[in-house]
Amino acid sequence: MPSAHTAVNDPGTSGRPQGLRKIVAASLIGTTIEWYDYFLYGSAAALVFGHVFFPESDPLTGTLLSFLTYAIGFAARPIGAVVFGHYGDRLGRKKLLVISLLMMGLSTALIGCVPGYDTIGVAAPLLLTTLRLIQGFALGGEWGGAVLLVSEHGDPKRRGFWASWPQGGAPAGNLIAVGVLSLMTTVLSDDAFNSWGWRVPFLLSAVLVMIGLWIRLSVDESPLFKEALAKAERRKAEQKAEQLPFVAVVRHHWRDVLVAMGARMAENISYYVITAFVLTYCVEHLKIDKQTSLNAVLIGSAVQFCLIPLFGALSDRIGRKPVYLVGAVGVGLWSWAFFALLDTRSFPALVLAITVGLVFHSAMYAPQAAFFSELFATRMRYTGASIGAQLSSVAAGAPAPLIATALLSSYGNAAPISVYVGLAAVITVIAVIAARETRGRDLAAIEPDGSAAQPAPDQQAATPA
């Protein structure tokens, strides 16, 4: 059995395909289930929650109100990032990932049990909002732990590729969520779907969580974290005080947190416009049937799932920043063609609009896991990466469907929404340009002040196999 020190510093050991693939599979399946739960809410908010929980409003206002409950969940994500990050940096990544999965699965299954407004009145949207807050809290702790578990097991040369696999949980989760909803709308009438059919995918979460728990409990803790924990124990024995992870992040890594927040703006906003708001735009504004709209998102999500590891590998070859910038610039420009294609009401045009948009999104999302992991020291990495990612979600992903719906309601066309996405892209470009290139950094060598040894020449030139 190699020592923890050997596992961290020897790429041949830490990056062994057999062990690493098990870690990657556990992270991917876990994030897929958590994102399934989270995106299921967004799709249901666009399609049915307005009718079930806000029936006294007109369709577009009801959708706006359901998106408001959707956005509230984002407010809990930074809190989850701080809490899960603190204990994840203290106790380990694996324990907190198990807790987050349980919280997410239970809250999602309970959403499927909440009676509608016609049954219990205003208590219905209040219960829905409470469960959404629990979802947000759990997801705030999920992302950082899942990507770190992979990043800290792999070697620097291929970290972008391996760490991108947990990112695939987002399109995979969306794919399953939209696929199940699409199936329900196919086999049920609109009345049956609005009455009880939409609940089935939420109740299905309980089964998926059991599968995810079984897999996650079988993996080992990050060897790099074990080594950092051992060092912390030695410092404690020497009576040397260690800063709380949150305090250390604010003191030493505040610039990196700002970089992560800025980098997430275009990525987060574009994704929720392309996958959640698009259903409202197509169904309510363009009067395209639900099935057609869901199928278009389904195809785009399948393509994105295949692209994410490719963009992750590309970031190992040419760097995190160039790949990220291509995605940010691309999504800002594509937003104009996106709505023009949707307005044709042609199914091939819908598929093209959504798929190309998700291609550009993938270029940002794929290298993000390795990029953010490489910004922070080990004993504050869970906290720093999670806070940077989740604070931006409050300003970006949370209000994106709300703002897009409000702009559509006020102006009656999509031009202001394209401007909105374009401004987000500008913010992201500025943040990424201001960041340091992190490709090939030794995670064990990153100091609390954010400094790190530069990658060796053979690491800089390394290409993924």
C-alpha positions, 0 to 999 in steps of 0.5 A: 500500500503506497503512502499518502505522500506517494499517492499524491506526488507520483502521477503513475500511482495517483492516476492509475486508470483502474482506481481513478475510473472508479472515483470518476464513475462515483462522482459522475453518477452522484452529480448526475443524480443531484443535477437530475433533481435540481434540473427537474425542478427547473423544467417542471417550473417552466411546464407545469408549476405555474398551473399547479401552484399559481393557478389564479395567475395568467400563464406567463405570470404563473410561470414567472412566479414558479421561476421565482421559487426556482430562483430562491433555491439558488440563495441557499447554495452559497450557504451550503457552499460555506457549510459543506466547504468548512466540514469538507475541508475539515473532515473530508470530501467523501462524508459530505458528498454522502450527506448532500446526496441524501438531502437532495434526494429526500427533498426532491421526492417530497416535492412530488408529494406536495399537494397543489394550490387547489388542495391546500391553498397558499401552503402549497407554494410555501412547502414547494419553496422550503423544499427548493431551499433544501435542494439549493443548500445540498447542491451548494455543497455537492459540486465542490466535493465531487470535482475535488474528489477527482481532481485530487486523485488524478495527475496534473497532466490529465486533470482537465480531462478527468475532472471534467467527467463530474461536470458531465453530470449536469447535462446527464442529469438534465438529459434524464430529467427532460427525458422522463418529463418528455416520456410522461407528456407522451403517454399522458394527456395534458390533464393527467400530466398536470394533475399527477404525471409530473409527480412521477419523475420527482418520486423516482429520485428516491430510487436514484439516490439509493443507487448513488449512495451505494456507489459513493460509499464504495470509494476512498477519500482523496489521498491529497486531502489525507496528506493535508489532514496529517500535516494539520494534525502535526501542526495541532500537536505543535500547538500551531493554530490553523485558520478556519477555511472560510477565513483563510479563503477571504484572507488569501484567496479573495482574488481567486473567488472573484475570478471564479465568480466572474468566470461563472457569469456567462456559463451560468446565465447562458445555461439556464436560458438555453435549457430552462427558459427556452421551454417557456419561450417555446411553449408560452411565447411561440406556442410550440407543443411541450413534446417538441420543445423537450425533445430539442433540449434532450438532443442538445443535452446528449451532445453536450454530455459527449463534448465535455470530456473532449473540451476537458482534454483540450484544456490539458493541451492548450490551457484552461483559459483559451478554451474557456474564452472560446466558450464565453465569446461564442455564447455571447455572439450565439445568443442572437442567432439562438432566438432567431432560430427558435422564432422559425418554429422549425424543429431542426432549427430548435435543435441547432439553436440549443445544441450549438449554444450548449457546445459553447457552454461546454467549452466553459463548463468542461475546464471549470472543475480543474481551473477552480480546483487549481486556484486554492490550497488543499485545506481550503479548496473545498470552501474556496471552489464552492464559494466562488462557484455558488456566490455567482449562481445567486447573481447569475443562474438564479435570476436568469430565467426570471430576468429572461421571462420579465424581459420577454413579458415587457418587450415582447421579443428576445432582443433584450435577452440576447443583450443580457447574455452578451453582457454576461459574456463580457464579464466572464471574458474580463475575469478569465483574462485577469486570471492566471493560467493554472494548467499543470499546477501541482495541487499539493504545492499550492500555498495558503496565499495562493502561490504555487510552484510553476509546472515543470516543462514536461507538464506544460508540454504534456498532452492527454493520451 
